[in-house]
């Protein structure tokens, strides 16, 4: 009797659908670009929190600010594209280190 073991997302065939949500996998290494947050421009409207398809942007009421979970952020740019104050920009990780 063989035991059936679940595959990780990296082992799935191209165009395969995973039986788990992305919270079961650390998918943050998919990204090329990552959001960079300018706190001076941010008005905490929470648009980015509501529109992030992975829940990688979270509101922290105890800190009064948003927080990014880069272990799940795929760098899709929806948060930066929809930010009304343009407080989020998408940059390559190497560009962010230079700032």
C-alpha positions as CSV (number, residue, x, y, z in Angstrom):
1,X,0.0,0.0,0.0
2,X,1.6,3.3,-1.1
3,X,1.0,6.4,0.9
4,X,-0.2,9.4,-1.1
5,X,1.8,12.5,-0.2
6,X,0.7,16.0,-1.2
7,X,2.9,18.0,-3.5
8,X,4.1,21.5,-2.8
9,X,3.3,24.3,-5.2
10,X,6.7,24.1,-6.8
11,X,6.1,20.4,-7.7
12,X,2.8,21.0,-9.4
13,X,2.6,20.8,-13.2
14,X,2.2,24.0,-15.2
15,X,-1.5,25.1,-15.1
16,X,-2.2,22.7,-12.3
17,X,-4.6,23.8,-9.5
18,X,-3.5,23.3,-6.0
19,X,-6.1,21.8,-3.6
20,X,-5.1,24.2,-0.9
21,X,-5.4,28.0,-0.5
22,X,-2.2,30.0,-0.8
23,X,-2.1,30.3,3.0
24,X,-0.9,26.7,2.9
25,X,2.2,27.7,0.9
26,X,4.7,30.5,1.3
27,X,4.2,32.0,-2.2
28,X,6.2,35.3,-1.6
29,X,9.1,34.0,-3.6
30,X,7.1,34.3,-6.8
31,X,7.4,38.1,-6.9
32,X,9.8,40.2,-9.0
33,X,8.5,43.5,-7.7
34,X,7.5,44.3,-4.1
35,X,5.4,47.1,-2.7
36,X,7.3,50.0,-1.0
37,X,5.2,52.0,1.4
38,X,5.6,55.8,1.9
39,X,4.1,56.5,5.3
40,X,4.1,60.2,4.7
41,X,1.6,59.9,1.8
42,X,-0.5,57.2,3.4
43,X,-3.9,58.2,4.8
44,X,-4.8,54.7,6.0
45,X,-7.8,54.4,3.7
46,X,-7.2,50.6,3.7
47,X,-7.9,50.3,-0.1
48,X,-4.8,48.1,-0.3
49,X,-6.0,45.9,2.5
50,X,-9.3,45.3,0.9
51,X,-8.0,44.7,-2.6
52,X,-5.0,42.4,-1.9
53,X,-6.0,39.1,-3.4
54,X,-3.6,37.2,-1.0
55,X,-4.3,39.0,2.2
56,X,-0.7,40.0,2.3
57,X,-1.6,43.6,3.4
58,X,-3.1,43.8,6.8
59,X,-4.4,46.6,9.0
60,X,-2.8,46.8,12.4
61,X,-5.2,48.9,14.5
62,X,-2.9,48.4,17.5
63,X,-0.1,50.2,15.6
64,X,-2.3,52.4,13.5
65,X,-0.7,51.4,10.2
66,X,-0.8,48.7,7.5
67,X,1.7,45.9,7.5
68,X,2.9,43.7,4.6
69,X,3.4,39.9,4.9
70,X,6.1,39.3,2.2
71,X,5.9,35.6,2.7
72,X,2.6,35.7,0.7
73,X,2.9,38.9,-1.4
74,X,3.2,37.9,-5.0
75,X,4.1,41.3,-6.3
76,X,1.0,41.7,-8.4
77,X,0.9,45.5,-7.9
78,X,-2.9,45.8,-7.3
79,X,-2.2,47.6,-4.0
80,X,0.1,50.2,-5.7
81,X,-2.1,50.6,-8.8
82,X,-5.3,51.3,-6.7
83,X,-3.8,53.4,-3.9
84,X,-5.5,56.8,-4.2
85,X,-2.6,58.7,-2.6
86,X,0.1,56.7,-4.5
87,X,1.8,55.9,-1.2
88,X,2.7,52.5,-2.6
89,X,5.1,51.9,-5.4
90,X,6.4,48.7,-6.9
91,X,10.1,48.2,-6.9
92,X,12.5,45.3,-7.4
93,X,14.0,44.1,-4.1
94,X,17.5,45.2,-5.2
95,X,16.2,48.8,-5.9
96,X,14.6,48.9,-2.4
97,X,18.0,48.1,-0.7
98,X,19.6,51.1,-2.3
99,X,17.1,53.6,-0.7
